[in-house]
Amino acid sequence: MIYLIETTYYNKDTKEVLDLLKIGYTKDINSRIDSYYLHNPECRLLDTREGNTELESYFHSLYNKYSLSLIHISEPTRRSYIS
């Protein structure tokens, strides 16, 4: 199963909270999503599709071709980090 998740990342160097899109492959979507929620309860599952690791690699290659990375597509937000 291919999934697309919207989540956040705290950059310790810049002290910014960034919005991220993550794409990945898993055999057990429920377990994978539970893992994301455990570490970031605000993450959202945006979409899933039947697929395999080859399809995941294909999506990553498309984004790399256009000098993007799904793991690092981000925009600085105005949210502050809560310690």
C-alpha positions as CSV (number, residue, x, y, z in Angstrom):
1,M,0.0,0.0,0.0
2,I,1.3,3.4,-1.0
3,Y,0.4,6.2,1.5
4,L,0.7,10.0,1.5
5,I,0.9,11.7,5.0
6,E,0.9,15.3,6.0
7,T,3.0,15.8,9.1
8,T,5.3,18.3,10.8
9,Y,9.0,18.4,11.6
10,Y,10.8,20.5,14.1
11,N,14.1,21.8,12.8
12,K,16.4,22.0,15.9
13,D,18.9,24.3,14.0
14,T,16.4,26.9,12.9
15,K,13.8,26.3,15.6
16,E,11.1,26.2,12.9
17,V,8.2,23.8,12.6
18,L,7.8,22.7,9.0
19,D,4.9,21.1,7.3
20,L,6.0,17.9,5.4
21,L,4.4,15.5,2.9
22,K,5.7,11.9,3.2
23,I,5.1,9.1,0.8
24,G,5.9,5.6,1.5
25,Y,5.1,1.9,1.1
26,T,3.9,-0.5,3.8
27,K,2.3,-3.9,4.0
28,D,0.3,-2.9,7.1
29,I,-1.1,0.6,6.7
30,N,-2.9,0.6,10.1
31,S,0.3,-0.2,12.0
32,R,2.3,2.4,9.9
33,I,-0.3,5.1,10.6
34,D,-0.4,4.2,14.3
35,S,3.4,4.7,14.4
36,Y,3.0,8.2,12.8
37,Y,0.3,9.2,15.2
38,L,2.4,8.0,18.2
39,H,5.1,10.4,17.3
40,N,3.0,13.2,15.8
41,P,-0.7,13.1,16.8
42,E,-1.4,16.0,14.4
43,C,-0.4,14.1,11.3
44,R,-3.0,13.3,8.6
45,L,-3.4,10.4,6.2
46,L,-4.2,12.1,2.9
47,D,-4.4,9.2,0.6
48,T,-3.6,5.5,0.0
49,R,-3.3,3.5,-3.2
50,E,-2.5,-0.1,-4.0
51,G,1.1,-0.3,-4.9
52,N,4.5,-1.7,-4.1
53,T,8.1,-0.6,-3.5
54,E,8.6,-0.1,-7.2
55,L,5.7,2.3,-7.4
56,E,7.0,4.2,-4.3
57,S,10.5,4.4,-6.0
58,Y,8.8,5.7,-9.2
59,F,7.0,8.5,-7.3
60,H,10.3,9.5,-5.6
61,S,12.1,9.5,-8.9
62,L,9.5,11.9,-10.4
63,Y,9.9,14.3,-7.5
64,N,13.7,14.0,-7.7
65,K,13.5,14.8,-11.5
66,Y,12.0,18.1,-10.6
67,S,14.4,18.8,-7.8
68,L,11.8,18.0,-5.1
69,S,11.7,15.5,-2.4
70,L,8.5,14.2,-0.9
71,I,10.2,13.8,2.4
72,H,11.3,17.4,2.4
73,I,8.6,19.3,0.7
74,S,8.0,21.9,3.3
75,E,6.9,25.3,4.1
76,P,7.9,27.2,7.3
77,T,4.8,27.7,9.5
78,R,4.0,30.2,12.1
79,R,3.6,27.5,14.7
80,S,6.0,27.4,17.6
81,Y,7.6,24.3,19.1
82,I,6.2,23.2,22.3
83,S,8.8,21.6,24.6
